[in-house]
């Protein structure tokens, strides 16, 4: 779960470092103040029980994960382009082998190390 949800990974790492359970995530990426307020409003109205204890819900893992989802959605095309570029680089690096530098099975068997 740590790798799938960055906020949970952050909290788990922080908890391990401090020895205390951490629940506050102080980061919201490149979201504007308006974006953060809209996400907080969504949490307030859509998460059962959040309106009664909204202070407990702001800057927690749920709020941070909602921010991550908004950022990922907005940057989906850019993130996909970057992922495709990385995959293309890996494929071309794997194919770019000088056949003269790779020994044949016979050369490998006769090699002295």
VOBA-1610 file (N, C-alpha, C; in pm, whole numbers, padded with zeros to 5 digits, always signed):
BEGIN
Unk+00083-00119+00000Unk+00000+00000+00000Unk+00087+00125+00000Unk+00204+00117+00063Unk+00296+00228+00073Unk+00333+00286-00063Unk+00361+00198-00159Unk+00403+00244-00291Unk+00286+00294-00374Unk+00168+00239-00352Unk+00052+00278-00431Unk-00003+00414-00390Unk+00009+00448-00264Unk-00044+00576-00213Unk+00072+00654-00151Unk+00127+00752-00223Unk+00243+00825-00173Unk+00226+00885-00033Unk+00107+00934-00002Unk+00085+00995+00130Unk+00103+00892+00241Unk+00057+00770+00218Unk+00073+00665+00320Unk+00219+00628+00337Unk+00292+00625+00227Unk+00436+00598+00234Unk+00508+00705+00313Unk+00472+00830+00287Unk+00532+00943+00359Unk+00505+00930+00509Unk+00379+00904+00546Unk+00343+00892+00687Unk+00412+00774+00753Unk+00419+00662+00684Unk+00485+00544+00740Unk+00634+00571+00763Unk+00700+00633+00665Unk+00842+00665+00680Unk+00864+00762+00795Unk+00779+00863+00805Unk+00792+00961+00912Unk+00767+00896+01048Unk+00670+00807+01056Unk+00641+00737+01181Unk+00759+00651+01224Unk+00823+00585+01127Unk+00940+00501+01159Unk+01055+00586+01210Unk+01075+00704+01150Unk+01185+00791+01191Unk+01163+00848+01331Unk+01040+00888+01361Unk+01014+00956+01488Unk+00971+00862+01599Unk+00925+00742+01562Unk+00877+00649+01663Unk+00736+00681+01710Unk+00671+00779+01647Unk+00534+00816+01683Unk+00447+00804+01559Unk+00320+00775+01582Unk+00226+00767+01470Unk+00204+00907+01415Unk+00224+00922+01286Unk+00207+01051+01220Unk+00080+01049+01136Unk+00008+01160+01136Unk-00114+01169+01056Unk-00122+01294+00970Unk-00026+01384+00982Unk-00032+01509+00907Unk+00058+01506+00785Unk+00003+01539+00670Unk+00078+01549+00546Unk+00078+01695+00504Unk+00191+01765+00519Unk+00193+01909+00494Unk+00213+01950+00348Unk+00208+01857+00256Unk+00235+01889+00116Unk+00109+01878+00031Unk+00099+01964-00069Unk-00016+01955-00160Unk+00028+01975-00305Unk+00155+01947-00333Unk+00203+01957-00471Unk+00192+02098-00524Unk+00155+02109-00650Unk+00145+02241-00711Unk+00001+02290-00720Unk-00080+02249-00625Unk-00219+02293-00621Unk-00228+02435-00566Unk-00321+02511-00617Unk-00342+02648-00567Unk-00422+02642-00437Unk-00430+02754-00371Unk-00510+02764-00250Unk-00657+02733-00280Unk-00705+02778-00395Unk-00843+02749-00437Unk-00862+02599-00458Unk-00765+02534-00523Unk-00773+02389-00543Unk-00783+02317-00408Unk-00697+02357-00315Unk-00696+02293-00182Unk-00830+02313-00111Unk-00886+02434-00123Unk-01016+02462-00061Unk-01126+02378-00124Unk-01121+02360-00256Unk-01222+02278-00323Unk-01211+02132-00281Unk-01089+02083-00264Unk-01071+01944-00219Unk-01120+01930-00075Unk-01089+02028+00010Unk-01137+02025+00148Unk-01290+02027+00152Unk-01350+02106+00066Unk-01496+02111+00057Unk-01552+01975+00015Unk-01486+01911-00081Unk-01529+01778-00127Unk-01522+01678-00010Unk-01411+01681+00063Unk-01396+01591+00179Unk-01507+01619+00280Unk-01531+01746+00309Unk-01632+01787+00406Unk-01770+01732+00370Unk-01806+01741+00243Unk-01940+01702+00200Unk-01954+01555+00159Unk-01846+01490+00120Unk-01857+01356+00064Unk-01809+01243+00154Unk-01723+01271+00251Unk-01672+01166+00340Unk-01765+01159+00461Unk-01827+01044+00484Unk-01918+01032+00598Unk-01848+01065+00731Unk-01908+01155+00806Unk-01856+01194+00937Unk-01750+01303+00933Unk-01700+01337+00817Unk-01593+01437+00808Unk-01641+01576+00849Unk-01766+01608+00821Unk-01816+01743+00853Unk-01820+01767+01004Unk-01832+01661+01082Unk-01836+01677+01228Unk-01697+01700+01287Unk-01593+01649+01218Unk-01456+01662+01268Unk-01363+01701+01153Unk-01395+01807+01083Unk-01320+01844+00963Unk-01172+01870+00992Unk-01141+01921+01110Unk-01001+01947+01145Unk-00919+01819+01140Unk-00980+01707+01179Unk-00909+01579+01176Unk-00888+01529+01033Unk-00966+01577+00940Unk-00958+01529+00802Unk-00864+01612+00716Unk-00843+01737+00750Unk-00755+01822+00670Unk-00609+01788+00700Unk-00530+01779+00596Unk-00389+01743+00604Unk-00364+01600+00651Unk-00466+01516+00643Unk-00447+01375+00676Unk-00422+01298+00547Unk-00400+01169+00558Unk-00369+01087+00440Unk-00481+01090+00337Unk-00606+01092+00381Unk-00719+01095+00288Unk-00716+01223+00205Unk-00694+01335+00270Unk-00687+01464+00201Unk-00567+01466+00106Unk-00453+01419+00153Unk-00333+01417+00069Unk-00352+01326-00052Unk-00420+01214-00033Unk-00445+01123-00145Unk-00539+01189-00246Unk-00638+01262-00198Unk-00728+01335-00288Unk-00648+01438-00370Unk-00553+01505-00306Unk-00467+01600-00377Unk-00386+01527-00484Unk-00333+01411-00449Unk-00255+01331-00544Unk-00339+01292-00665Unk-00463+01255-00641Unk-00552+01215-00752Unk-00577+01334-00845Unk-00601+01452-00787Unk-00626+01571-00869Unk-00502+01605-00952Unk-00386+01603-00890Unk-00261+01634-00961Unk-00237+01532-01072Unk-00254+01404-01041Unk-00232+01298-01140Unk-00327+01313-01258Unk-00451+01348-01231Unk-00549+01366-01338Unk-00509+01483-01428Unk-00468+01592-01367Unk-00430+01710-01444Unk-00304+01686-01527Unk-00214+01606-01474Unk-00086+01584-01541Unk-00079+01450-01611Unk-00194+01388-01632Unk-00199+01254-01690Unk-00120+01245-01821Unk-00145+01337-01912Unk-00077+01333-02042Unk+00074+01345-02026Unk+00117+01438-01943Unk+00262+01458-01921Unk+00324+01335-01855Unk+00256+01279-01758Unk+00308+01160-01690Unk+00315+01042-01787Unk+00216+01029-01873Unk+00218+00921-01973Unk+00333+00941-02071Unk+00354+01064-02116Unk+00465+01092-02207Unk+00598+01054-02144Unk+00615+01090-02016Unk+00739+01059-01947Unk+00757+00908-01933Unk+00650+00837-01900Unk+00658+00692-01886Unk+00692+00626-02019Unk+00630+00673-02127Unk+00659+00618-02260Unk+00804+00647-02300Unk+00853+00765-02266Unk+00991+00799-02296Unk+01087+00705-02223Unk+01060+00680-02097Unk+01144+00590-02018Unk+01143+00450-02078Unk+01025+00401-02115Unk+01016+00268-02174Unk+01090+00262-02308Unk+01077+00366-02388Unk+01147+00371-02517Unk+01297+00371-02496Unk+01343+00449-02400Unk+01486+00454-02368Unk+01537+00316-02327Unk+01461+00249-02242Unk+01503+00116-02195Unk+01507+00017-02310Unk+01407+00022-02397Unk+01404-00071-02511Unk+01522-00045-02603Unk+01549+00081-02633Unk+01659+00111-02725Unk+01793+00078-02662Unk+01806+00097-02531Unk+01931+00061-02463Unk+01950-00090-02466Unk+01842-00165-02451Unk+01852-00311-02452Unk+01886-00361-02592Unk+01843-00291-02695Unk+01869-00334-02833Unk+02003-00285-02885Unk+02060-00186-02822Unk+02185-00126-02869Unk+02304-00203-02813Unk+02326-00322-02863Unk+02436-00406-02818Unk+02527-00431-02937Unk+02654-00407-02919Unk+02752-00434-03024Unk+02776-00585-03028Unk+02736-00649-03136Unk+02744-00795-03143Unk+02888-00844-03133Unk+02985-00760-03169Unk+03126-00801-03159Unk+03173-00804-03014Unk+03105-00731-02928Unk+03147-00727-02788Unk+03088-00842-02707Unk+02991-00912-02763Unk+02929-01025-02694Unk+02995-01153-02745Unk+03058-01230-02655Unk+03126-01352-02700Unk+03027-01459-02744Unk+03069-01538-02840Unk+02988-01652-02883Unk+02998-01758-02775Unk+02909-01857-02775Unk+02919-01963-02674Unk+03054-02034-02678Unk+03112-02051-02797Unk+03243-02116-02808Unk+03352-02030-02744Unk+03347-01900-02772Unk+03445-01809-02713Unk+03431-01806-02561Unk+03309-01810-02514Unk+03283-01809-02370Unk+03340-01935-02306Unk+03322-02050-02370Unk+03371-02178-02316Unk+03523-02182-02313Unk+03589-02118-02408Unk+03735-02122-02417Unk+03802-02007-02342Unk+03723-01919-02285Unk+03778-01802-02217Unk+03850-01843-02090Unk+03959-01775-02061Unk+04032-01797-01936Unk+04015-01673-01850Unk+03964-01695-01732Unk+03940-01583-01641Unk+04038-01583-01529
//
